[in-house]
Amino acid sequence: MLNRRSFLQGLGTIALAGGLNGCASRSGEPSIFLLSGSIPPRLLTDFQKTIAEKKVNFQSERQLKELLELLEKWLKNQGQPTSQFSFPIPFREQNPAMGNLVTLGDAWLGKAISNGLIQPLDTSQLSNWSKLPPRWQENMTRNAQGQLETEGKVWGAPYRWGMTVIAYNEKKFAQFDWRPQDWSDLWRPELTSKIALIDNRREVIGLTLKKLGYSYNYSDLKQVTGLKDQLFAL
């Protein structure tokens, strides 16, 4: 069983050290673009110590969306990446302003792949990849359209995870004889105009799928009867 710290440390080696082998900008210093606050500073310090022979520039952005926009900008300015190395981001030796590795949320991974914004990882260079639980490996293995595929390529390494939950004020529910227990509770008429949802289509569609009895990651949305009606109702 992996605890959160050991998981992050292991992934730090997989996603960073492995991905930076033979990789550097014209200045000789690789750059990693991160979501601000997403990785503990101590972990970054420990990582830098493990590759003492190289200096790595860490740059942060406030939102994952900004990281995706960076990828789009790099592609627009530089064209399709043609590096001989397999990195999870566009890379050009002649452009030191570009990053060598970028953290990206799962919600944007499929789009980044299908739009040609990133390159797959070469797992033969990642000595710890086999130590990852299968579910983490499988989620990163996709086809060129960004869809899960067991025979696809590996497009990234997970470095953290999160959960979507319902949070509520107990005092506000004193007037009711029930408490939220399931996603379907969000459709109760007594909660009309009294809830807030995360501003992410994937999350909202996902919880609606759960309400209808489907997997959060069910991909063939056209086959889900009543999905559109349930979304409008929500």
C-alpha positions, -999 to +999 in steps of 0.1 A: +000+000+000+014+034-010+009+064+012+005+098-004+041+109+003+057+078-010+034+080-040+045+115-048+082+107-043+080+077-066+062+097-092+087+125-089+113+101-100+092+086-128+078+118-143+106+142-137+140+124-136+131+100-163+116+126-185+146+149-183+172+123-194+192+139-223+169+169-222+179+205-219+172+239-234+199+259-252+210+273-218+216+237-207+190+240-180+157+220-184+125+238-174+095+222-157+062+241-156+040+233-126+006+242-112+013+266-084+011+249-050+005+214-065+038+199-054+053+204-019+085+226-020+104+200-001+097+174-027+111+197-054+142+203-033+146+165-027+142+160-065+168+186-073+192+168-050+187+135-068+199+150-101+226+172-086+245+172-119+217+193-135+200+225-126+163+225-133+142+257-136+108+253-120+081+278-132+045+279-118+012+290-132-020+297-112-044+275-131-041+243-151-059+260-179-030+285-182-006+255-186-028+242-214-028+276-231+010+276-228+011+244-247-012+258-274+010+289-277+042+269-281+026+248-308+013+278-326+047+296-325+069+266-331+048+241-352+045+204-346+072+191-321+098+171-339+122+162-310+140+129-312+132+125-275+098+114-261+086+140-237+051+148-225+053+183-240+064+200-272+102+205-271+125+225-294+162+229-288+163+263-304+137+277-280+148+278-244+116+296-233+097+264-238+093+239-211+106+203-212+079+189-189+045+203-179+019+192-153-015+189-168-049+180-153-066+148-164-095+168-177-073+184-204-051+154-212-073+140-240-074+174-257-037+179-254-031+145-270-056+149-298-044+184-307-008+173-308+003+195-279+023+168-261+044+138-269+043+104-253+067+092-227+092+064-235+086+041-205+118+022-213+136+052-198+115+052-166+129+025-143+101+029-117+072+028-142+065-009-135+061-001-098+029+019-104-004+002-097-020-009-129-049+016-127-025+045-128-007+031-158-039+023-176-052+059-172-022+073-190-022+047-219-042+062-247-045+064-285-038+094-307-073+108-301-067+109-263-090+079-255-081+051-232-066+022-251-046-007-237-024-009-267-019+029-269+011+050-259+019+064-224+012+101-224+021+111-189+027+100-153+002+108-125+017+129-097-014+135-075-051+127-073-083+142-059-119+135-052-151+152-061-175+153-031-206+170-019-200+195+009-229+210+028-237+232+058-254+211+084-273+241+098-290+247+065-303+211+065-319+214+100-352+221+083-350+188+064-353+152+076-326+140+052-289+147+045-271+144+011-260+108+006-258+104-031-253+125-063-290+121-070-297+143-040-286+173-059-317+171-080-341+173-051-365+202-056-359+217-022-323+224-032-333+244-063-310+274-067-293+265-034-263+246-048-230+255-065-212+232-089-175+231-099-169+250-132-158+220-151-179+202-177-162+168-172-170+169-135-206+180-139-212+154-167-195+128-146-216+133-115-247+132-137-236+099-152-232+086-117-267+096-109-279+077-139-260+046-129-230+049-153-193+052-146-179+087-141-156+080-171-182+066-194-172+079-228-201+071-253-224+098-241-248+095-270-258+061-257-269+075-223-306+080-223-318+112-206-284+127-200-291+160-216-325+163-198-308+155-165-281+181-171-307+208-179-327+198-148-296+201-126 
